Amino acid sequence: MSSLFDLHCDTLTRNGWPPYEAVTETLDTPGFQLALSKVPAGTKWVQCFAIFVPDDQRGDDAVAFFDRHAASFHRQAEAHKDIMAECRSFADMEAAVEAGKFAGLLTVEGGAALAGKLERVKAIYDAGVRMMTLTWNGPNELASGHDTQTGFSSFGREAVAEMERQGVIVDVSHLNDRGFEELLGFAKKPFAASHSNARAVCGHKRNLPDEFIREMVRREGLIGLTYCRPFVSDDGRGSLDDLYRHVCHFLELGAEKCIALGSDYDGAGIHEDLDSVEKSLCIADYLTSHGISQEIADGICFDNAWRFFGKRMG
């Protein structure tokens, strides 16, 4: 049985950009990089579907944006319940896999979904969110992405503590270096980088420097390899061979239990080696054909993320 656990895609909110503005069935649109019907029956597949909150959405607008797309996810999950189960606990994920269904998890990309209100952490949890990327590229009420060097606000620190208390996994992809360094001083639980690569292999500042990777290994965090071309190779090619170089570097840093997949489907330009969800199912075979052990390949493609969420979701 093929197995795939993908920590990040933008499929749910792709209808916010042309030429798909009129699309309502975002989870199963043939022209998208990820579609439920593209995944072969019998695949053990867990997919995190992000509500991407753009940097031009703040305050009540961000809340309304979140609410609209959360409702869309719930509606579509119900419409496709014969093949996918919306999961809010690890037990739900186990039941979905046991029933031969795909497991769908709701996540958020952009802490603006909180609108600067601590009670919003419980609100997004109650809506089914189990992981949240703290920022996108710019600043929000919590912290900032790489557009600035702004660190955490006092609200951001409180929000992280409340996320840890409620059970919303902290996701540091997009967080700038200053924010990451500050987070190390107050985060109490393991956190994820849902779609980030190694900066030593590709120098984009969205990627993680070695010292951050080592710290995530020490804290038993989780890092999803992204297929986004500019984050895979400096020349922008971003092939599977290029992604393999990141795998090798992570392994050199002792991260074999921390690497996962975070495709960024429907949110990025992706090389033809990797540009549809069914192609992700070939990654394990590629890795083993290049000398990676079956255990490590299976860990990257499924087992590491499954274990991490099992510990964090309960």
C-alpha positions as a Python dict, from the first residue, in 0.01 Angstrom:
ca = {
    (1, 'M'): (0, 0, 0),
    (2, 'S'): (134, 346, -93),
    (3, 'S'): (147, 593, 195),
    (4, 'L'): (157, 973, 191),
    (5, 'F'): (131, 1234, 468),
    (6, 'D'): (144, 1589, 329),
    (7, 'L'): (171, 1876, 578),
    (8, 'H'): (69, 2162, 349),
    (9, 'C'): (-132, 2249, 42),
    (10, 'D'): (-326, 2560, -66),
    (11, 'T'): (-591, 2368, -259),
    (12, 'L'): (-875, 2476, -31),
    (13, 'T'): (-828, 2849, -102),
    (14, 'R'): (-703, 2834, -462),
    (15, 'N'): (-1038, 2973, -582),
    (16, 'G'): (-923, 3311, -452),
    (17, 'W'): (-694, 3357, -753),
    (18, 'P'): (-749, 3352, -1132),
    (19, 'P'): (-854, 3163, -1329),
    (20, 'Y'): (-1038, 2969, -1059),
    (21, 'E'): (-1248, 3237, -887),
    (22, 'A'): (-1575, 3060, -966),
    (23, 'V'): (-1456, 2717, -845),
    (24, 'T'): (-1644, 2586, -541),
    (25, 'E'): (-1532, 2221, -540),
    (26, 'T'): (-1169, 2302, -465),
    (27, 'L'): (-1084, 1963, -318),
    (28, 'D'): (-1162, 1774, -638),
    (29, 'T'): (-1098, 2006, -931),
    (30, 'P'): (-923, 1823, -1220),
    (31, 'G'): (-702, 2121, -1311),
    (32, 'F'): (-554, 2152, -964),
    (33, 'Q'): (-226, 1993, -859),
    (34, 'L'): (-410, 1808, -584),
    (35, 'A'): (-753, 1651, -627),
    (36, 'L'): (-916, 1375, -426),
    (37, 'S'): (-997, 1172, -736),
    (38, 'K'): (-631, 1175, -847),
    (39, 'V'): (-522, 962, -553),
    (40, 'P'): (-547, 588, -621),
    (41, 'A'): (-795, 397, -406),
    (42, 'G'): (-618, 204, -132),
    (43, 'T'): (-358, 475, -71),
    (44, 'K'): (-294, 553, 295),
    (45, 'W'): (-309, 932, 266),
    (46, 'V'): (-328, 1210, 523),
    (47, 'Q'): (-355, 1562, 382),
    (48, 'C'): (-336, 1894, 567),
    (49, 'F'): (-558, 2147, 389),
    (50, 'A'): (-456, 2504, 477),
    (51, 'I'): (-678, 2808, 489),
    (52, 'F'): (-428, 3056, 346),
    (53, 'V'): (-504, 3401, 489),
    (54, 'P'): (-335, 3659, 258),
    (55, 'D'): (-144, 3951, 405),
    (56, 'D'): (-412, 4195, 284),
    (57, 'Q'): (-665, 4032, 520),
    (58, 'R'): (-665, 4167, 874),
    (59, 'G'): (-910, 4205, 1161),
    (60, 'D'): (-1274, 4127, 1085),
    (61, 'D'): (-1188, 4068, 719),
    (62, 'A'): (-947, 3792, 817),
    (63, 'V'): (-1205, 3632, 1044),
    (64, 'A'): (-1467, 3638, 769),
    (65, 'F'): (-1214, 3493, 525),
    (66, 'F'): (-1135, 3211, 766),
    (67, 'D'): (-1500, 3140, 841),
    (68, 'R'): (-1591, 3123, 473),
    (69, 'H'): (-1320, 2873, 388),
    (70, 'A'): (-1366, 2664, 704),
    (71, 'A'): (-1733, 2627, 607),
    (72, 'S'): (-1624, 2527, 256),
    (73, 'F'): (-1393, 2259, 396),
    (74, 'H'): (-1667, 2113, 616),
    (75, 'R'): (-1916, 2113, 328),
    (76, 'Q'): (-1676, 1950, 87),
    (77, 'A'): (-1564, 1692, 342),
    (78, 'E'): (-1928, 1594, 389),
    (79, 'A'): (-1981, 1578, 12),
    (80, 'H'): (-1681, 1348, -26),
    (81, 'K'): (-1726, 1147, 293),
    (82, 'D'): (-1728, 822, 98),
    (83, 'I'): (-1357, 865, 25),
    (84, 'M'): (-1228, 1126, 276),
    (85, 'A'): (-1290, 1173, 646),
    (86, 'E'): (-1249, 1511, 814),
    (87, 'C'): (-1030, 1440, 1116),
    (88, 'R'): (-1014, 1635, 1441),
    (89, 'S'): (-825, 1381, 1653),
    (90, 'F'): (-565, 1113, 1603),
    (91, 'A'): (-836, 856, 1667),
    (92, 'D'): (-1026, 1004, 1371),
    (93, 'M'): (-715, 961, 1157),
    (94, 'E'): (-672, 600, 1266),
    (95, 'A'): (-1038, 530, 1194),
    (96, 'A'): (-1014, 688, 849),
    (97, 'V'): (-713, 478, 755),
    (98, 'E'): (-874, 164, 895),
    (99, 'A'): (-1184, 233, 684),
    (100, 'G'): (-973, 279, 371),
    (101, 'K'): (-1051, 650, 349),
    (102, 'F'): (-823, 949, 305),
    (103, 'A'): (-776, 1160, 619),
    (104, 'G'): (-822, 1536, 585),
    (105, 'L'): (-692, 1782, 846),
    (106, 'L'): (-778, 2152, 852),
    (107, 'T'): (-489, 2392, 910),
    (108, 'V'): (-427, 2767, 876),
    (109, 'E'): (-150, 2957, 700),
    (110, 'G'): (-138, 3302, 857),
    (111, 'G'): (-202, 3394, 1221),
    (112, 'A'): (-410, 3691, 1106),
    (113, 'A'): (-698, 3442, 1137),
    (114, 'L'): (-687, 3524, 1509),
    (115, 'A'): (-747, 3896, 1443),
    (116, 'G'): (-538, 3978, 1750),
    (117, 'K'): (-787, 3811, 1988),
    (118, 'L'): (-674, 3531, 2217),
    (119, 'E'): (-1019, 3375, 2225),
    (120, 'R'): (-988, 3314, 1853),
    (121, 'V'): (-746, 3027, 1925),
    (122, 'K'): (-1033, 2827, 2072),
    (123, 'A'): (-1258, 2940, 1787),
    (124, 'I'): (-1027, 2801, 1519),
    (125, 'Y'): (-972, 2484, 1724),
    (126, 'D'): (-1347, 2436, 1751),
    (127, 'A'): (-1366, 2480, 1374),
    (128, 'G'): (-1130, 2184, 1336),
    (129, 'V'): (-790, 2353, 1295),
    (130, 'R'): (-505, 2144, 1433),
    (131, 'M'): (-201, 2336, 1305),
    (132, 'M'): (-139, 2703, 1225),
    (133, 'T'): (146, 2873, 1039),
    (134, 'L'): (208, 3181, 1252),
    (135, 'T'): (276, 3424, 965),
    (136, 'W'): (286, 3452, 592),
    (137, 'N'): (547, 3684, 436),
    (138, 'G'): (454, 4009, 608),
    (139, 'P'): (385, 4117, 967),
    (140, 'N'): (63, 4037, 1149),
    (141, 'E'): (-58, 4067, 1507),
    (142, 'L'): (171, 3782, 1622),
    (143, 'A'): (504, 3821, 1440),
    (144, 'S'): (635, 3854, 1085),
    (145, 'G'): (754, 3659, 788),
    (146, 'H'): (1068, 3739, 592),
    (147, 'D'): (939, 4073, 459),
    (148, 'T'): (1056, 4235, 784),
    (149, 'Q'): (1278, 4155, 1081),
    (150, 'T'): (999, 4222, 1330),
    (151, 'G'): (994, 3979, 1622),
    (152, 'F'): (704, 3853, 1832),
    (153, 'S'): (453, 4086, 1986),
    (154, 'S'): (330, 4025, 2340),
    (155, 'F'): (7, 3898, 2185),
    (156, 'G'): (206, 3659, 1968),
    (157, 'R'): (373, 3507, 2271),
    (158, 'E'): (37, 3469, 2443),
    (159, 'A'): (-112, 3318, 2128),
    (160, 'V'): (161, 3053, 2105),
    (161, 'A'): (103, 2955, 2469),
    (162, 'E'): (-270, 2934, 2407),
    (163, 'M'): (-219, 2728, 2091),
    (164, 'E'): (-8, 2484, 2289),
    (165, 'R'): (-277, 2470, 2559),
    (166, 'Q'): (-564, 2420, 2316),
    (167, 'G'): (-388, 2168, 2094),
    (168, 'V'): (-314, 2373, 1781),
    (169, 'I'): (34, 2280, 1656),
    (170, 'V'): (264, 2578, 1605),
    (171, 'D'): (400, 2596, 1249),
    (172, 'V'): (709, 2814, 1189),
    (173, 'S'): (727, 2803, 809),
    (174, 'H'): (739, 3165, 682),
    (175, 'L'): (847, 3295, 1026),
    (176, 'N'): (1156, 3515, 994),
    (177, 'D'): (1485, 3427, 1163),
    (178, 'R'): (1439, 3670, 1451),
    (179, 'G'): (1097, 3524, 1524),
    (180, 'F'): (1232, 3169, 1517),
    (181, 'E'): (1509, 3258, 1759),
    (182, 'E'): (1262, 3426, 1992),
    (183, 'L'): (1023, 3131, 1974),
    (184, 'L'): (1296, 2902, 2104),
    (185, 'G'): (1288, 3099, 2427),
    (186, 'F'): (923, 3043, 2509),
    (187, 'A'): (782, 2748, 2311),
    (188, 'K'): (713, 2457, 2544),
    (189, 'K'): (606, 2188, 2298),
    (190, 'P'): (751, 2048, 1974),
    (191, 'F'): (656, 2253, 1670),
    (192, 'A'): (653, 2203, 1295),
    (193, 'A'): (781, 2374, 983),
    (194, 'S'): (514, 2246, 747),
    (195, 'H'): (678, 2351, 419),
    (196, 'S'): (1044, 2453, 449),
    (197, 'N'): (1372, 2323, 307),
    (198, 'A'): (1740, 2356, 400),
    (199, 'R'): (1901, 2697, 344),
    (200, 'A'): (2245, 2540, 308),
    (201, 'V'): (2120, 2366, -8),
    (202, 'C'): (1903, 2648, -144),
    (203, 'G'): (1976, 2994, -7),
    (204, 'H'): (1622, 3137, -3),
    (205, 'K'): (1550, 3295, 336),
    (206, 'R'): (1226, 3098, 359),
    (207, 'N'): (1441, 2791, 417),
    (208, 'L'): (1586, 2682, 751),
    (209, 'P'): (1953, 2737, 841),
    (210, 'D'): (2139, 2443, 989),
    (211, 'E'): (2124, 2571, 1346),
    (212, 'F'): (1744, 2587, 1330),
    (213, 'I'): (1724, 2237, 1185),
    (214, 'R'): (1947, 2101, 1462),
    (215, 'E'): (1728, 2271, 1722),
    (216, 'M'): (1413, 2118, 1572),
    (217, 'V'): (1582, 1776, 1579),
    (218, 'R'): (1668, 1829, 1945),
    (219, 'R'): (1308, 1929, 2022),
    (220, 'E'): (1160, 1640, 1817),
    (221, 'G'): (991, 1876, 1572),
    (222, 'L'): (870, 1806, 1220),
    (223, 'I'): (990, 1959, 890),
    (224, 'G'): (795, 1920, 566),
    (225, 'L'): (997, 1929, 244),
    (226, 'T'): (835, 2176, 6),
    (227, 'Y'): (834, 2137, -373),
    (228, 'C'): (813, 2512, -441),
    (229, 'R'): (1079, 2574, -707),
    (230, 'P'): (1254, 2880, -550),
    (231, 'F'): (1289, 2691, -220),
    (232, 'V'): (1427, 2373, -380),
    (233, 'S'): (1713, 2505, -593),
    (234, 'D'): (1889, 2837, -640),
    (235, 'D'): (1846, 2811, -1017),
    (236, 'G'): (1468, 2779, -976),
    (237, 'R'): (1451, 2437, -1142),
    (238, 'G'): (1334, 2248, -836),
    (239, 'S'): (1341, 1891, -969),
    (240, 'L'): (1311, 1573, -766),
    (241, 'D'): (1689, 1536, -795),
    (242, 'D'): (1721, 1882, -639),
    (243, 'L'): (1481, 1791, -359),
    (244, 'Y'): (1688, 1480, -292),
    (245, 'R'): (1985, 1705, -212),
    (246, 'H'): (1779, 1854, 72),
    (247, 'V'): (1698, 1506, 201),
    (248, 'C'): (2068, 1419, 208),
    (249, 'H'): (2151, 1739, 394),
    (250, 'F'): (1878, 1685, 653),
    (251, 'L'): (2008, 1331, 708),
    (252, 'E'): (2359, 1466, 761),
    (253, 'L'): (2215, 1681, 1040),
    (254, 'G'): (2052, 1381, 1209),
    (255, 'A'): (1697, 1471, 1106),
    (256, 'E'): (1588, 1129, 976),
    (257, 'K'): (1301, 1117, 1229),
    (258, 'C'): (1198, 1478, 1165),
    (259, 'I'): (1167, 1498, 785),
    (260, 'A'): (824, 1482, 623),
    (261, 'L'): (657, 1618, 309),
    (262, 'G'): (495, 1961, 274),
    (263, 'S'): (426, 1992, -97),
    (264, 'D'): (265, 2339, -118),
    (265, 'Y'): (37, 2205, -391),
    (266, 'D'): (-186, 2467, -552),
    (267, 'G'): (15, 2744, -390),
    (268, 'A'): (342, 2731, -581),
    (269, 'G'): (515, 2665, -910),
    (270, 'I'): (635, 2305, -897),
    (271, 'H'): (864, 2106, -1129),
    (272, 'E'): (699, 1847, -1353),
    (273, 'D'): (866, 1571, -1149),
    (274, 'L'): (641, 1659, -856),
    (275, 'D'): (353, 1870, -986),
    (276, 'S'): (58, 1647, -896),
    (277, 'V'): (-35, 1456, -585),
    (278, 'E'): (-2, 1118, -750),
    (279, 'K'): (362, 1197, -829),
    (280, 'S'): (433, 1231, -457),
    (281, 'L'): (355, 862, -429),
    (282, 'C'): (674, 791, -629),
    (283, 'I'): (905, 970, -384),
    (284, 'A'): (963, 669, -158),
    (285, 'D'): (1072, 452, -450),
    (286, 'Y'): (1298, 731, -579),
    (287, 'L'): (1466, 761, -240),
    (288, 'T'): (1528, 389, -202),
    (289, 'S'): (1663, 371, -557),
    (290, 'H'): (1917, 636, -454),
    (291, 'G'): (2043, 445, -151),
    (292, 'I'): (1807, 569, 121),
    (293, 'S'): (1683, 287, 343),
    (294, 'Q'): (1321, 179, 319),
    (295, 'E'): (1268, 275, 683),
    (296, 'I'): (1391, 631, 629),
    (297, 'A'): (1200, 668, 301),
    (298, 'D'): (879, 549, 469),
    (299, 'G'): (947, 788, 756),
    (300, 'I'): (979, 1086, 524),
    (301, 'C'): (670, 1002, 322),
    (302, 'F'): (441, 904, 610),
    (303, 'D'): (566, 759, 937),
    (304, 'N'): (744, 1062, 1087),
    (305, 'A'): (440, 1287, 1047),
    (306, 'W'): (205, 1014, 1165),
    (307, 'R'): (410, 968, 1483),
    (308, 'F'): (437, 1346, 1544),
    (309, 'F'): (63, 1404, 1510),
    (310, 'G'): (-10, 1098, 1719),
    (311, 'K'): (186, 1252, 2005),
    (312, 'R'): (51, 1605, 1959),
    (313, 'M'): (-317, 1539, 1879),
    (314, 'G'): (-376, 1258, 2128),
}
